[in-house]
Amino acid sequence: MEQYTPARVVTLADLGRLFLQKLWIMILAAAAFMAAMFLVIHLTFVPRYESTATLYILRQEKNSTSADSSDDFSLALKVVNDCDYLLKSHSVLDQVIKDLNLSVAYEDLSKCISTVNPDNTRILEVTVEADSPEEAKKIVDSVCTVGADKIEEAMGFKQVNVFELGTLDSKPSNKTGLLVYLIAGVVVAILVYTGFLVSFLADDRIHSEDDLEKTLGLSVLGEIPDANARDRGRYGHYKHYGYYRADKKQSAAQGSGGKSK
């Protein structure tokens, strides 16, 4: 005869039931975290602003007489990275700091500058982040103007044109959007549900007749209430209430007997 080995089976219905039971806790946890996140960001928020200018690079040697524009284009694509490096060099940024009389170190200014080269173009977009829109535009314009002259001088470019000066945007570039809050809330809700799920899977106790049937493979024929449980379930409550009523009747009977005498 084969010995039956108890095994707990968890179905998708069990997981869905757990999800619905704990949904309100997940929503409350997500809302609380989003509110705390908003409060912390609001109290510690320091706005930063960006301005973007555009450089257009045409690669041609100063003394070259070649009319092959395809060669110029090919060479320009190869040296865009060199231009990116030179724009952040000491030669350029030290001059910018001096011209604008900035009270900032070279390393700090370099960290505020970023560049983007769209694919297969000779365009270099230069972006500067600063404490105000006006300061960001002033710095990026100076970086591009000084940088264009330094690049032409160092690399022999005939033209490094400032195609567009810096933009003036009054909206902070580091403002936290609604999508970030929603993603954070969803992540918190998932973590809370994961905690409940781990606790559910680790709990091997029998809580109901269904758990008994699933675990032992036996059918439940009847249920014996716990007579010693006070105020825990219907039977214990009614038993306690019955004794309470019996004691009241007995006390009333004794009281009325005493009076009749």
C-alpha positions as protocol buffer text, in pm:
chain_id: "A"
residue {
  index: 1
  type: MET
  ca { x: 0 y: 0 z: 0 }
}
residue {
  index: 2
  type: GLU
  ca { x: 138 y: 336 z: -101 }
}
residue {
  index: 3
  type: GLN
  ca { x: 187 y: 589 z: 174 }
}
residue {
  index: 4
  type: TYR
  ca { x: 20 y: 923 z: 102 }
}
residue {
  index: 5
  type: THR
  ca { x: 255 y: 1217 z: 121 }
}
residue {
  index: 6
  type: PRO
  ca { x: 84 y: 1543 z: 208 }
}
residue {
  index: 7
  type: ALA
  ca { x: 155 y: 1814 z: -46 }
}
residue {
  index: 8
  type: ARG
  ca { x: 26 y: 2166 z: -57 }
}
residue {
  index: 9
  type: VAL
  ca { x: -94 y: 2282 z: -397 }
}
residue {
  index: 10
  type: VAL
  ca { x: -108 y: 2655 z: -470 }
}
residue {
  index: 11
  type: THR
  ca { x: -322 y: 2752 z: -766 }
}
residue {
  index: 12
  type: LEU
  ca { x: -363 y: 3074 z: -960 }
}
residue {
  index: 13
  type: ALA
  ca { x: -699 y: 3113 z: -792 }
}
residue {
  index: 14
  type: ASP
  ca { x: -522 y: 3119 z: -454 }
}
residue {
  index: 15
  type: LEU
  ca { x: -282 y: 3386 z: -574 }
}
residue {
  index: 16
  type: GLY
  ca { x: -566 y: 3591 z: -718 }
}
residue {
  index: 17
  type: ARG
  ca { x: -764 y: 3560 z: -396 }
}
residue {
  index: 18
  type: LEU
  ca { x: -461 y: 3674 z: -196 }
}
residue {
  index: 19
  type: PHE
  ca { x: -415 y: 3967 z: -433 }
}
residue {
  index: 20
  type: LEU
  ca { x: -776 y: 4082 z: -389 }
}
residue {
  index: 21
  type: GLN
  ca { x: -761 y: 4039 z: -12 }
}
residue {
  index: 22
  type: LYS
  ca { x: -445 y: 4250 z: 19 }
}
residue {
  index: 23
  type: LEU
  ca { x: -524 y: 4499 z: -259 }
}
residue {
  index: 24
  type: TRP
  ca { x: -634 y: 4774 z: -22 }
}
residue {
  index: 25
  type: ILE
  ca { x: -313 y: 4739 z: 180 }
}
residue {
  index: 26
  type: MET
  ca { x: -108 y: 4759 z: -140 }
}
residue {
  index: 27
  type: ILE
  ca { x: -294 y: 5073 z: -249 }
}
residue {
  index: 28
  type: LEU
  ca { x: -248 y: 5237 z: 92 }
}
residue {
  index: 29
  type: ALA
  ca { x: 123 y: 5151 z: 98 }
}
residue {
  index: 30
  type: ALA
  ca { x: 175 y: 5287 z: -254 }
}
residue {
  index: 31
  type: ALA
  ca { x: -17 y: 5607 z: -175 }
}
residue {
  index: 32
  type: ALA
  ca { x: 175 y: 5660 z: 149 }
}
residue {
  index: 33
  type: PHE
  ca { x: 509 y: 5611 z: -23 }
}
residue {
  index: 34
  type: MET
  ca { x: 416 y: 5847 z: -307 }
}
residue {
  index: 35
  type: ALA
  ca { x: 304 y: 6112 z: -57 }
}
residue {
  index: 36
  type: ALA
  ca { x: 628 y: 6076 z: 143 }
}
residue {
  index: 37
  type: MET
  ca { x: 831 y: 6088 z: -176 }
}
residue {
  index: 38
  type: PHE
  ca { x: 654 y: 6405 z: -289 }
}
residue {
  index: 39
  type: LEU
  ca { x: 708 y: 6569 z: 50 }
}
residue {
  index: 40
  type: VAL
  ca { x: 1080 y: 6487 z: 60 }
}
residue {
  index: 41
  type: ILE
  ca { x: 1137 y: 6606 z: -297 }
}
residue {
  index: 42
  type: HIS
  ca { x: 933 y: 6922 z: -236 }
}
residue {
  index: 43
  type: LEU
  ca { x: 1132 y: 7011 z: 76 }
}
residue {
  index: 44
  type: THR
  ca { x: 1475 y: 6936 z: -75 }
}
residue {
  index: 45
  type: PHE
  ca { x: 1410 y: 7042 z: -437 }
}
residue {
  index: 46
  type: VAL
  ca { x: 1666 y: 7277 z: -592 }
}
residue {
  index: 47
  type: PRO
  ca { x: 1565 y: 7373 z: -948 }
}
residue {
  index: 48
  type: ARG
  ca { x: 1814 y: 7340 z: -1231 }
}
residue {
  index: 49
  type: TYR
  ca { x: 1772 y: 7473 z: -1583 }
}
residue {
  index: 50
  type: GLU
  ca { x: 1914 y: 7370 z: -1918 }
}
residue {
  index: 51
  type: SER
  ca { x: 2001 y: 7556 z: -2237 }
}
residue {
  index: 52
  type: THR
  ca { x: 2101 y: 7387 z: -2564 }
}
residue {
  index: 53
  type: ALA
  ca { x: 2302 y: 7532 z: -2854 }
}
residue {
  index: 54
  type: THR
  ca { x: 2396 y: 7366 z: -3184 }
}
residue {
  index: 55
  type: LEU
  ca { x: 2731 y: 7350 z: -3360 }
}
residue {
  index: 56
  type: TYR
  ca { x: 2760 y: 7260 z: -3730 }
}
residue {
  index: 57
  type: ILE
  ca { x: 3094 y: 7112 z: -3828 }
}
residue {
  index: 58
  type: LEU
  ca { x: 3235 y: 7131 z: -4183 }
}
residue {
  index: 59
  type: ARG
  ca { x: 3562 y: 6940 z: -4214 }
}
residue {
  index: 60
  type: GLN
  ca { x: 3802 y: 7101 z: -4458 }
}
residue {
  index: 61
  type: GLU
  ca { x: 4171 y: 7171 z: -4436 }
}
residue {
  index: 62
  type: LYS
  ca { x: 4267 y: 7540 z: -4442 }
}
residue {
  index: 63
  type: ASN
  ca { x: 4501 y: 7498 z: -4735 }
}
residue {
  index: 64
  type: SER
  ca { x: 4302 y: 7226 z: -4910 }
}
residue {
  index: 65
  type: THR
  ca { x: 4182 y: 7286 z: -5267 }
}
residue {
  index: 66
  type: SER
  ca { x: 3978 y: 6966 z: -5288 }
}
residue {
  index: 67
  type: ALA
  ca { x: 3623 y: 7011 z: -5410 }
}
residue {
  index: 68
  type: ASP
  ca { x: 3509 y: 6665 z: -5305 }
}
residue {
  index: 69
  type: SER
  ca { x: 3236 y: 6741 z: -5050 }
}
residue {
  index: 70
  type: SER
  ca { x: 3182 y: 6371 z: -4974 }
}
residue {
  index: 71
  type: ASP
  ca { x: 3535 y: 6349 z: -4836 }
}
residue {
  index: 72
  type: ASP
  ca { x: 3471 y: 6654 z: -4620 }
}
residue {
  index: 73
  type: PHE
  ca { x: 3152 y: 6498 z: -4486 }
}
residue {
  index: 74
  type: SER
  ca { x: 3322 y: 6168 z: -4407 }
}
residue {
  index: 75
  type: LEU
  ca { x: 3606 y: 6341 z: -4225 }
}
residue {
  index: 76
  type: ALA
  ca { x: 3363 y: 6560 z: -4032 }
}
residue {
  index: 77
  type: LEU
  ca { x: 3181 y: 6257 z: -3896 }
}
residue {
  index: 78
  type: LYS
  ca { x: 3508 y: 6111 z: -3768 }
}
residue {
  index: 79
  type: VAL
  ca { x: 3615 y: 6421 z: -3577 }
}
residue {
  index: 80
  type: VAL
  ca { x: 3290 y: 6504 z: -3399 }
}
residue {
  index: 81
  type: ASN
  ca { x: 3414 y: 6312 z: -3093 }
}
residue {
  index: 82
  type: ASP
  ca { x: 3733 y: 6519 z: -3100 }
}
residue {
  index: 83
  type: CYS
  ca { x: 3521 y: 6833 z: -3095 }
}
residue {
  index: 84
  type: ASP
  ca { x: 3326 y: 6697 z: -2801 }
}
residue {
  index: 85
  type: TYR
  ca { x: 3649 y: 6647 z: -2609 }
}
residue {
  index: 86
  type: LEU
  ca { x: 3791 y: 6988 z: -2697 }
}
residue {
  index: 87
  type: LEU
  ca { x: 3474 y: 7171 z: -2589 }
}
residue {
  index: 88
  type: LYS
  ca { x: 3534 y: 7044 z: -2235 }
}
residue {
  index: 89
  type: SER
  ca { x: 3906 y: 7110 z: -2235 }
}
residue {
  index: 90
  type: HIS
  ca { x: 4081 y: 7353 z: -2002 }
}
residue {
  index: 91
  type: SER
  ca { x: 4162 y: 7578 z: -2295 }
}
residue {
  index: 92
  type: VAL
  ca { x: 3793 y: 7637 z: -2365 }
}
residue {
  index: 93
  type: LEU
  ca { x: 3635 y: 7628 z: -2019 }
}
residue {
  index: 94
  type: ASP
  ca { x: 3904 y: 7835 z: -1849 }
}
residue {
  index: 95
  type: GLN
  ca { x: 3844 y: 8102 z: -2112 }
}
residue {
  index: 96
  type: VAL
  ca { x: 3467 y: 8083 z: -2055 }
}
residue {
  index: 97
  type: ILE
  ca { x: 3513 y: 8119 z: -1679 }
}
residue {
  index: 98
  type: LYS
  ca { x: 3736 y: 8419 z: -1734 }
}
residue {
  index: 99
  type: ASP
  ca { x: 3509 y: 8589 z: -1991 }
}
residue {
  index: 100
  type: LEU
  ca { x: 3192 y: 8546 z: -1785 }
}
residue {
  index: 101
  type: ASN
  ca { x: 3364 y: 8601 z: -1449 }
}
residue {
  index: 102
  type: LEU
  ca { x: 3215 y: 8279 z: -1311 }
}
residue {
  index: 103
  type: SER
  ca { x: 3283 y: 8173 z: -954 }
}
residue {
  index: 104
  type: VAL
  ca { x: 3301 y: 7804 z: -1041 }
}
residue {
  index: 105
  type: ALA
  ca { x: 3586 y: 7557 z: -1074 }
}
residue {
  index: 106
  type: TYR
  ca { x: 3675 y: 7392 z: -1404 }
}
residue {
  index: 107
  type: GLU
  ca { x: 3570 y: 7045 z: -1282 }
}
residue {
  index: 108
  type: ASP
  ca { x: 3226 y: 7167 z: -1172 }
}
residue {
  index: 109
  type: LEU
  ca { x: 3162 y: 7349 z: -1499 }
}
residue {
  index: 110
  type: SER
  ca { x: 3271 y: 7046 z: -1700 }
}
residue {
  index: 111
  type: LYS
  ca { x: 3015 y: 6830 z: -1520 }
}
residue {
  index: 112
  type: CYS
  ca { x: 2739 y: 7072 z: -1619 }
}
residue {
  index: 113
  type: ILE
  ca { x: 2813 y: 7035 z: -1992 }
}
residue {
  index: 114
  type: SER
  ca { x: 2680 y: 6748 z: -2204 }
}
residue {
  index: 115
  type: THR
  ca { x: 2686 y: 6690 z: -2579 }
}
residue {
  index: 116
  type: VAL
  ca { x: 2480 y: 6485 z: -2825 }
}
residue {
  index: 117
  type: ASN
  ca { x: 2569 y: 6399 z: -3183 }
}
residue {
  index: 118
  type: PRO
  ca { x: 2263 y: 6285 z: -3385 }
}
residue {
  index: 119
  type: ASP
  ca { x: 2341 y: 5981 z: -3599 }
}
residue {
  index: 120
  type: ASN
  ca { x: 2507 y: 6044 z: -3937 }
}
residue {
  index: 121
  type: THR
  ca { x: 2517 y: 6420 z: -3896 }
}
residue {
  index: 122
  type: ARG
  ca { x: 2781 y: 6686 z: -3854 }
}
residue {
  index: 123
  type: ILE
  ca { x: 2574 y: 6848 z: -3582 }
}
residue {
  index: 124
  type: LEU
  ca { x: 2683 y: 6866 z: -3220 }
}
residue {
  index: 125
  type: GLU
  ca { x: 2423 y: 6969 z: -2964 }
}
residue {
  index: 126
  type: VAL
  ca { x: 2576 y: 7127 z: -2655 }
}
residue {
  index: 127
  type: THR
  ca { x: 2369 y: 7149 z: -2335 }
}
residue {
  index: 128
  type: VAL
  ca { x: 2459 y: 7337 z: -2017 }
}
residue {
  index: 129
  type: GLU
  ca { x: 2283 y: 7304 z: -1683 }
}
residue {
  index: 130
  type: ALA
  ca { x: 2282 y: 7597 z: -1441 }
}
residue {
  index: 131
  type: ASP
  ca { x: 2092 y: 7757 z: -1152 }
}
residue {
  index: 132
  type: SER
  ca { x: 1888 y: 7987 z: -1378 }
}
residue {
  index: 133
  type: PRO
  ca { x: 1773 y: 7984 z: -1743 }
}
residue {
  index: 134
  type: GLU
  ca { x: 1963 y: 8304 z: -1817 }
}
residue {
  index: 135
  type: GLU
  ca { x: 2288 y: 8172 z: -1672 }
}
residue {
  index: 136
  type: ALA
  ca { x: 2254 y: 7843 z: -1862 }
}
residue {
  index: 137
  type: LYS
  ca { x: 2206 y: 8027 z: -2191 }
}
residue {
  index: 138
  type: LYS
  ca { x: 2493 y: 8265 z: -2123 }
}
residue {
  index: 139
  type: ILE
  ca { x: 2732 y: 7979 z: -2048 }
}
residue {
  index: 140
  type: VAL
  ca { x: 2634 y: 7759 z: -2342 }
}
residue {
  index: 141
  type: ASP
  ca { x: 2665 y: 8051 z: -2586 }
}
residue {
  index: 142
  type: SER
  ca { x: 3011 y: 8127 z: -2455 }
}
residue {
  index: 143
  type: VAL
  ca { x: 3118 y: 7762 z: -2463 }
}
residue {
  index: 144
  type: CYS
  ca { x: 3011 y: 7725 z: -2826 }
}
residue {
  index: 145
  type: THR
  ca { x: 3162 y: 8057 z: -2939 }
}
residue {
  index: 146
  type: VAL
  ca { x: 3496 y: 8006 z: -2763 }
}
residue {
  index: 147
  type: GLY
  ca { x: 3497 y: 7638 z: -2849 }
}
residue {
  index: 148
  type: ALA
  ca { x: 3440 y: 7701 z: -3220 }
}
residue {
  index: 149
  type: ASP
  ca { x: 3745 y: 7929 z: -3232 }
}
residue {
  index: 150
  type: LYS
  ca { x: 3963 y: 7690 z: -3032 }
}
residue {
  index: 151
  type: ILE
  ca { x: 3861 y: 7389 z: -3243 }
}
residue {
  index: 152
  type: GLU
  ca { x: 3929 y: 7571 z: -3569 }
}
residue {
  index: 153
  type: GLU
  ca { x: 4266 y: 7683 z: -3439 }
}
residue {
  index: 154
  type: ALA
  ca { x: 4367 y: 7341 z: -3302 }
}
residue {
  index: 155
  type: MET
  ca { x: 4234 y: 7107 z: -3570 }
}
residue {
  index: 156
  type: GLY
  ca { x: 4257 y: 7311 z: -3887 }
}
residue {
  index: 157
  type: PHE
  ca { x: 3886 y: 7341 z: -3952 }
}
residue {
  index: 158
  type: LYS
  ca { x: 3780 y: 7605 z: -4197 }
}
residue {
  index: 159
  type: GLN
  ca { x: 3435 y: 7625 z: -4041 }
}
residue {
  index: 160
  type: VAL
  ca { x: 3291 y: 7530 z: -3707 }
}
residue {
  index: 161
  type: ASN
  ca { x: 2968 y: 7727 z: -3712 }
}
residue {
  index: 162
  type: VAL
  ca { x: 2740 y: 7810 z: -3423 }
}
residue {
  index: 163
  type: PHE
  ca { x: 2418 y: 7712 z: -3599 }
}
residue {
  index: 164
  type: GLU
  ca { x: 2185 y: 7798 z: -3308 }
}
residue {
  index: 165
  type: LEU
  ca { x: 2251 y: 7985 z: -2987 }
}
residue {
  index: 166
  type: GLY
  ca { x: 2124 y: 7857 z: -2656 }
}
residue {
  index: 167
  type: THR
  ca { x: 1757 y: 7820 z: -2583 }
}
residue {
  index: 168
  type: LEU
  ca { x: 1585 y: 7996 z: -2293 }
}
residue {
  index: 169
  type: ASP
  ca { x: 1362 y: 7752 z: -2104 }
}
residue {
  index: 170
  type: SER
  ca { x: 1197 y: 7860 z: -1777 }
}
residue {
  index: 171
  type: LYS
  ca { x: 1094 y: 7506 z: -1680 }
}
residue {
  index: 172
  type: PRO
  ca { x: 1329 y: 7320 z: -1440 }
}
residue {
  index: 173
  type: SER
  ca { x: 1506 y: 7031 z: -1608 }
}
residue {
  index: 174
  type: ASN
  ca { x: 1524 y: 6821 z: -1290 }
}
residue {
  index: 175
  type: LYS
  ca { x: 1155 y: 6836 z: -1195 }
}
residue {
  index: 176
  type: THR
  ca { x: 1011 y: 6497 z: -1103 }
}
residue {
  index: 177
  type: GLY
  ca { x: 724 y: 6404 z: -1333 }
}
residue {
  index: 178
  type: LEU
  ca { x: 400 y: 6227 z: -1249 }
}
residue {
  index: 179
  type: LEU
  ca { x: 520 y: 5913 z: -1426 }
}
residue {
  index: 180
  type: VAL
  ca { x: 804 y: 5874 z: -1178 }
}
residue {
  index: 181
  type: TYR
  ca { x: 560 y: 5884 z: -886 }
}
residue {
  index: 182
  type: LEU
  ca { x: 334 y: 5628 z: -1054 }
}
residue {
  index: 183
  type: ILE
  ca { x: 625 y: 5393 z: -1123 }
}
residue {
  index: 184
  type: ALA
  ca { x: 743 y: 5426 z: -762 }
}
residue {
  index: 185
  type: GLY
  ca { x: 391 y: 5349 z: -637 }
}
residue {
  index: 186
  type: VAL
  ca { x: 363 y: 5041 z: -857 }
}
residue {
  index: 187
  type: VAL
  ca { x: 702 y: 4914 z: -739 }
}
residue {
  index: 188
  type: VAL
  ca { x: 602 y: 4958 z: -374 }
}
residue {
  index: 189
  type: ALA
  ca { x: 271 y: 4777 z: -435 }
}
residue {
  index: 190
  type: ILE
  ca { x: 457 y: 4488 z: -600 }
}
residue {
  index: 191
  type: LEU
  ca { x: 700 y: 4466 z: -309 }
}
residue {
  index: 192
  type: VAL
  ca { x: 415 y: 4461 z: -58 }
}
residue {
  index: 193
  type: TYR
  ca { x: 235 y: 4189 z: -251 }
}
residue {
  index: 194
  type: THR
  ca { x: 560 y: 3992 z: -275 }
}
residue {
  index: 195
  type: GLY
  ca { x: 592 y: 4007 z: 103 }
}
residue {
  index: 196
  type: PHE
  ca { x: 239 y: 3876 z: 150 }
}
residue {
  index: 197
  type: LEU
  ca { x: 302 y: 3609 z: -114 }
}
residue {
  index: 198
  type: VAL
  ca { x: 617 y: 3483 z: 58 }
}
residue {
  index: 199
  type: SER
  ca { x: 434 y: 3472 z: 390 }
}
residue {
  index: 200
  type: PHE
  ca { x: 144 y: 3287 z: 226 }
}
residue {
  index: 201
  type: LEU
  ca { x: 368 y: 3027 z: 64 }
}
residue {
  index: 202
  type: ALA
  ca { x: 566 y: 2974 z: 384 }
}
residue {
  index: 203
  type: ASP
  ca { x: 250 y: 2923 z: 592 }
}
residue {
  index: 204
  type: ASP
  ca { x: 180 y: 2547 z: 599 }
}
residue {
  index: 205
  type: ARG
  ca { x: -89 y: 2561 z: 869 }
}
residue {
  index: 206
  type: ILE
  ca { x: -443 y: 2435 z: 808 }
}
residue {
  index: 207
  type: HIS
  ca { x: -695 y: 2717 z: 823 }
}
residue {
  index: 208
  type: SER
  ca { x: -1007 y: 2566 z: 667 }
}
residue {
  index: 209
  type: GLU
  ca { x: -1173 y: 2249 z: 543 }
}
residue {
  index: 210
  type: ASP
  ca { x: -1041 y: 2320 z: 195 }
}
residue {
  index: 211
  type: ASP
  ca { x: -684 y: 2335 z: 326 }
}
residue {
  index: 212
  type: LEU
  ca { x: -738 y: 2002 z: 502 }
}
residue {
  index: 213
  type: GLU
  ca { x: -867 y: 1834 z: 188 }
}
residue {
  index: 214
  type: LYS
  ca { x: -585 y: 1974 z: -24 }
}
residue {
  index: 215
  type: THR
  ca { x: -312 y: 1885 z: 227 }
}
residue {
  index: 216
  type: LEU
  ca { x: -421 y: 1538 z: 345 }
}
residue {
  index: 217
  type: GLY
  ca { x: -644 y: 1434 z: 60 }
}
residue {
  index: 218
  type: LEU
  ca { x: -925 y: 1352 z: 302 }
}
residue {
  index: 219
  type: SER
  ca { x: -1290 y: 1448 z: 292 }
}
residue {
  index: 220
  type: VAL
  ca { x: -1432 y: 1637 z: 591 }
}
residue {
  index: 221
  type: LEU
  ca { x: -1737 y: 1462 z: 738 }
}
residue {
  index: 222
  type: GLY
  ca { x: -1807 y: 1697 z: 1025 }
}
residue {
  index: 223
  type: GLU
  ca { x: -1679 y: 1983 z: 1239 }
}
residue {
  index: 224
  type: ILE
  ca { x: -1626 y: 1985 z: 1616 }
}
residue {
  index: 225
  type: PRO
  ca { x: -1630 y: 2338 z: 1761 }
}
residue {
  index: 226
  type: ASP
  ca { x: -1373 y: 2441 z: 2020 }
}
residue {
  index: 227
  type: ALA
  ca { x: -1577 y: 2462 z: 2342 }
}
residue {
  index: 228
  type: ASN
  ca { x: -1289 y: 2617 z: 2537 }
}
residue {
  index: 229
  type: ALA
  ca { x: -1244 y: 2913 z: 2303 }
}
residue {
  index: 230
  type: ARG
  ca { x: -1401 y: 3224 z: 2452 }
}
residue {
  index: 231
  type: ASP
  ca { x: -1512 y: 3495 z: 2210 }
}
residue {
  index: 232
  type: ARG
  ca { x: -1328 y: 3322 z: 1928 }
}
residue {
  index: 233
  type: GLY
  ca { x: -1577 y: 3208 z: 1672 }
}
residue {
  index: 234
  type: ARG
  ca { x: -1952 y: 3168 z: 1696 }
}
residue {
  index: 235
  type: TYR
  ca { x: -1964 y: 2865 z: 1923 }
}
residue {
  index: 236
  type: GLY
  ca { x: -1739 y: 3005 z: 2195 }
}
residue {
  index: 237
  type: HIS
  ca { x: -1927 y: 3334 z: 2189 }
}
residue {
  index: 238
  type: TYR
  ca { x: -2269 y: 3175 z: 2226 }
}
residue {
  index: 239
  type: LYS
  ca { x: -2144 y: 2938 z: 2497 }
}
residue {
  index: 240
  type: HIS
  ca { x: -2008 y: 3229 z: 2697 }
}
residue {
  index: 241
  type: TYR
  ca { x: -2328 y: 3423 z: 2636 }
}
residue {
  index: 242
  type: GLY
  ca { x: -2536 y: 3123 z: 2748 }
}
residue {
  index: 243
  type: TYR
  ca { x: -2348 y: 3093 z: 3073 }
}
residue {
  index: 244
  type: TYR
  ca { x: -2387 y: 3464 z: 3125 }
}
residue {
  index: 245
  type: ARG
  ca { x: -2764 y: 3440 z: 3078 }
}
residue {
  index: 246
  type: ALA
  ca { x: -2786 y: 3135 z: 3308 }
}
residue {
  index: 247
  type: ASP
  ca { x: -2595 y: 3316 z: 3582 }
}
residue {
  index: 248
  type: LYS
  ca { x: -2826 y: 3615 z: 3550 }
}
residue {
  index: 249
  type: LYS
  ca { x: -3138 y: 3397 z: 3581 }
}
residue {
  index: 250
  type: GLN
  ca { x: -2998 y: 3213 z: 3880 }
}
residue {
  index: 251
  type: SER
  ca { x: -2910 y: 3538 z: 4055 }
}
residue {
  index: 252
  type: ALA
  ca { x: -3256 y: 3679 z: 3977 }
}
residue {
  index: 253
  type: ALA
  ca { x: -3423 y: 3366 z: 4116 }
}
residue {
  index: 254
  type: GLN
  ca { x: -3225 y: 3383 z: 4437 }
}
residue {
  index: 255
  type: GLY
  ca { x: -3302 y: 3751 z: 4470 }
}
residue {
  index: 256
  type: SER
  ca { x: -3677 y: 3703 z: 4429 }
}
residue {
  index: 257
  type: GLY
  ca { x: -3676 y: 3409 z: 4675 }
}
residue {
  index: 258
  type: GLY
  ca { x: -3513 y: 3623 z: 4936 }
}
residue {
  index: 259
  type: LYS
  ca { x: -3774 y: 3894 z: 4896 }
}
residue {
  index: 260
  type: SER
  ca { x: -4070 y: 3653 z: 4926 }
}
residue {
  index: 261
  type: LYS
  ca { x: -3945 y: 3536 z: 5254 }
}
